[in-house]
Amino acid sequence: MRKKTDLPRKPSVVPARTTARATRAKAAPGRRATAPAPMLTASAKRTFRTKLLGWYRAQGRSLPWRETDDPYHILVSEVMLQQTQVDRVLPKYHEWLAKFPSLDVLAGADEHDVAETWRPLGYNIRPRRLQSIAREAVARFGGQLPSDEATLRSFKGIGPYTAGAVLSFAFRKRAAILDTNVARVLFRIFVGEGDPDAHAMQRHLWALSRDVLPRRHAEVFDFNQALMDFGALQCPARKPQCPTCPLRRQCRWHRA
Ligand code: SF4
């Protein structure tokens, strides 16, 4: 069965954003099928949020899609990042939005032009999916993206991760995300052993991602951005920076 992913995957690519199941975490060499760890205490969640947000204030990246709350712009960045590294996405993100500044414009654009503009990002189903989403948004919602999860998820090409990103980054809602980076961070810190790719573990990691979300909506944007940056910069799949990690005392994987 194909996993619930926002887009199909190209196995040879290590993307900046994939859904969590898309990359088998290399963090647990001796993966065993263990029962997921129990959920977190209030104290553990508080410590995690405080240290993560402190790290983000000092180390977080400045990226153009963090300077906007336009749902379409957020969607474009998320779809581009699903299969491509940030440094390759940056110029294309600006070029794309200059050419297709709105869902309306993208919906009416020539399909060949859309495909050509996407090059050389690759994995070319993505521009087709974006245009399909744009056309549906125009046909059903007057050229806007809806702000509730169920309706967003009803679009072909918008899976749980992209819906969570659009909801939390554009609409500032209290929505969880779980891409590969976030899954790796949550797995290492709060679980530490077992098979991160198992269905039960994935459900557990989604539950953890929801559980650790700040209560205050105003903090969710930074918190989710911080999770992604932390996974990309401090705790990558290879060579996590444990000696300088503010969360190492809390990290089960580090202690194991
Ligand atoms: S201690 Fe190491 S493995 Fe654990 S979260 Fe920090 S960087 Fe990642």
Boltz pocket constraint, residues with backbone or C-beta under 6 A from the ligand:
constraints:
  - pocket:
      binder: B
      contacts: [[A, 185], [A, 188], [A, 189], [A, 234], [A, 235], [A, 240], [A, 241], [A, 242], [A, 243], [A, 245], [A, 246], [A, 247], [A, 248], [A, 249], [A, 251], [A, 253], [A, 254]]
      max_distance: 6.0
